[in-house]
Amino acid sequence: MGVSLKLRGTNYDMKLFSFAIILWVLWNQRNKMRIELKFPKSRCDVIYTISSKGKWRILLLDSDRSNLDSLRDQMTTWLRGYLTRARNQEPAEDFI
């Protein structure tokens, strides 16, 4: 009995490829925290690492490369906006 991953619509290969990149980055971050005791300074560092994995592009077809570039650009734009909003927020009070 296997695990079924339902990715509806088109670009099934691209979605699966992106999913593999995300899992790979999370696994590497986990190893750094567990083995090397190096913790990311913020959650955005992990997201940036995911968006910067461009060296895997060579494994894709040309059409999929452009789709991956588009997804990376969207993620980078979102991350920049998120960081701008986070910097402008008042710091939360400690609840402890």
C-alpha positions in Angstrom: 0.0 0.0 0.0 1.5 3.3 -1.1 0.9 6.9 -0.3 -1.2 8.8 -2.8 -0.2 12.5 -3.5 -3.1 14.2 -5.3 -1.8 17.1 -7.4 -4.7 18.2 -9.5 -4.6 20.2 -12.7 -1.7 20.7 -15.1 2.0 20.8 -14.4 2.1 17.7 -12.3 5.8 17.2 -12.9 6.5 20.9 -11.9 4.5 20.5 -8.7 6.3 17.3 -7.8 9.7 18.9 -8.5 8.9 21.9 -6.4 7.7 19.6 -3.6 11.0 17.7 -3.8 13.0 21.0 -3.5 11.0 22.1 -0.5 11.5 18.7 1.3 15.2 18.8 0.4 15.7 22.3 1.9 13.7 21.3 5.1 15.8 18.2 5.5 19.1 20.1 5.1 17.9 22.8 7.6 16.9 20.0 10.1 20.4 18.5 9.8 22.1 21.8 10.3 20.0 22.4 13.5 20.4 18.9 14.8 24.0 18.0 13.9 25.8 21.4 13.5 23.7 23.3 16.0 23.2 26.1 13.5 19.8 27.6 13.7 18.2 30.0 11.1 17.9 33.6 12.3 14.4 33.8 11.0 11.8 31.8 9.1 12.5 33.8 6.1 16.0 32.4 5.8 14.5 29.0 5.1 12.0 30.4 2.6 14.9 32.3 0.9 16.9 29.1 0.7 13.9 27.4 -1.0 13.6 30.2 -3.6 17.4 30.2 -4.3 17.7 26.6 -5.4 18.2 27.5 -9.0 21.0 25.0 -9.6 18.4 22.2 -9.9 17.0 23.9 -13.0 19.2 21.9 -15.3 17.2 18.8 -14.5 14.1 20.4 -16.2 12.8 20.9 -19.7 13.1 24.4 -21.1 9.3 25.0 -20.6 9.5 23.8 -17.0 12.5 26.0 -16.4 10.5 29.1 -17.3 7.7 27.9 -15.0 10.2 27.4 -12.2 11.6 30.9 -12.7 8.1 32.3 -12.6 7.4 30.5 -9.3 10.7 31.6 -7.9 10.0 35.2 -8.9 6.6 35.0 -7.2 8.0 33.6 -4.0 10.8 36.3 -3.9 8.3 39.1 -4.5 6.1 37.7 -1.7 9.0 37.3 0.6 10.2 40.9 0.1 6.7 42.2 0.8 6.4 40.0 3.9 9.8 41.3 5.2 8.8 44.9 4.6 5.5 44.4 6.5 7.3 42.6 9.3 9.8 45.3 9.8 7.1 48.0 10.0 5.1 46.2 12.7 5.4 47.0 16.3 7.2 44.3 18.3 4.9 42.0 20.2 5.0 42.0 24.0 6.4 38.9 25.6 3.6 36.8 27.1 5.8 35.1 29.6 
